[in-house]
Amino acid sequence: MTEHQDPSPAIDPATPAEAPTPQDPAARIAELEAALQEMKDKWMRSEAEMANLRARTKREVDDARLYAVQKFAKDVVEAAENLKRGIESLPKREEGEAEIVTKMREGFEGIERSFISLLERNGITRHDPTGSTFDANMHQAMAEQETSDHPPGTILQAWTQTWQLHGRLLRPGMVVVGKLPANSGPSVKIDETA
């Protein structure tokens, strides 16, 4: 029968144990203070990173809360535009028109006012860009029209309104933009020989 042998190396009692090397106390204090400062710096960086992460996460959650209904809002805006088109398609007010037409127009206009008010309470706003300067971030140019009455780049007509959800573009206004008449400015000649 074999005995179980201990795999650990045998310690020779004649070998002295490793004693810590004597170190200057001032050097040891300086080393510990440097280590402490390094740990403080790491802790401060970690705290700053956590504060940034918390702020970024809060901002993302707030954005998600505000803009979660964006797809639904686009569909609702389409309904508002269609309601406006329907009202505009009614015959113009005339003296002595049938009472039913007057009441129908007033009813649709009341529904539109109520609908727009409901949208505004929920952060959906519209803006009529007519007369303002064209902004590619807010408008979609559908056509250009020559004009000498307005500076170039002025929106002459809005086919649809500009819609926003809490200040973020939801749907650009489809607009007609003014440009200089073809015969009004000096013609620019391009040198094609170069």
JOFEN-V456585 format. One record per backbone hydrogen bond with DSSP energy under -0.5 kcal/mol. CO is the residue of the C=O (numbers start at 0). NH is the residue of the N-H. E is the energy in kcal/mol with one decimal. If there is no record, write none. Layout:
# JOFEN-V456585
co nh e
CO NH E
CO NH E
This chain:
# JOFEN-V456585
co nh e
9 11 -0.6
10 12 -0.7
11 14 -1.9
16 18 -0.5
23 27 -2.3
24 28 -2.4
25 29 -2.3
26 30 -2.4
27 31 -2.4
28 32 -2.7
29 33 -2.2
30 34 -2.1
31 35 -2.6
32 36 -2.6
33 37 -2.3
34 38 -2.2
35 39 -2.5
36 40 -2.6
37 41 -2.4
38 42 -2.6
39 43 -2.8
40 44 -2.5
41 45 -2.5
42 46 -2.6
43 47 -2.5
44 48 -2.6
45 49 -2.3
46 50 -2.5
47 51 -2.4
48 52 -2.4
49 53 -2.7
50 54 -2.4
51 55 -2.8
52 56 -2.7
53 57 -2.5
54 58 -2.4
55 59 -2.4
56 60 -2.5
57 61 -2.7
58 62 -2.6
59 63 -2.5
60 64 -2.4
61 65 -2.6
62 66 -3.0
63 67 -0.9
66 69 -1.6
68 72 -3.2
69 73 -2.1
70 74 -1.6
71 75 -2.3
72 76 -2.6
73 77 -1.7
74 78 -1.6
75 79 -2.1
76 80 -2.5
77 81 -2.3
78 82 -2.2
79 83 -2.2
80 84 -2.4
81 85 -2.3
82 86 -2.1
83 87 -2.5
84 88 -1.4
85 89 -0.5
86 89 -1.1
93 96 -1.5
97 100 -0.5
97 101 -1.8
98 102 -2.6
99 103 -2.2
100 104 -2.5
101 105 -2.5
102 106 -2.4
103 107 -2.5
104 108 -2.5
105 109 -2.2
106 110 -2.3
107 111 -2.5
108 112 -2.4
109 113 -2.3
110 114 -2.6
111 115 -2.9
112 116 -2.2
113 117 -2.2
114 118 -2.2
115 119 -2.5
116 120 -2.1
117 121 -0.8
118 121 -0.8
118 123 -2.6
119 122 -1.7
122 124 -0.6
122 165 -3.1
124 163 -2.6
126 128 -0.8
126 161 -2.6
128 131 -2.4
131 154 -3.0
134 137 -2.0
134 138 -2.6
137 172 -1.8
138 140 -0.5
139 141 -0.5
139 174 -2.5
142 176 -2.6
144 178 -2.1
150 153 -1.5
152 133 -3.3
153 155 -0.7
153 177 -3.1
154 130 -2.9
156 158 -0.6
156 175 -2.8
160 162 -0.5
161 126 -2.1
162 169 -2.8
162 170 -2.0
163 124 -2.5
163 165 -0.6
164 167 -1.9
167 164 -3.1
170 162 -2.8
172 139 -3.3
172 174 -0.7
173 158 -3.0
173 159 -1.4
174 141 -3.3
174 142 -1.1
175 155 -2.4
175 156 -1.3
176 144 -2.5
177 152 -2.7
178 146 -2.6
180 183 -1.6
180 184 -0.6
186 188 -0.6
187 189 -0.5
188 190 -0.5
189 191 -0.9
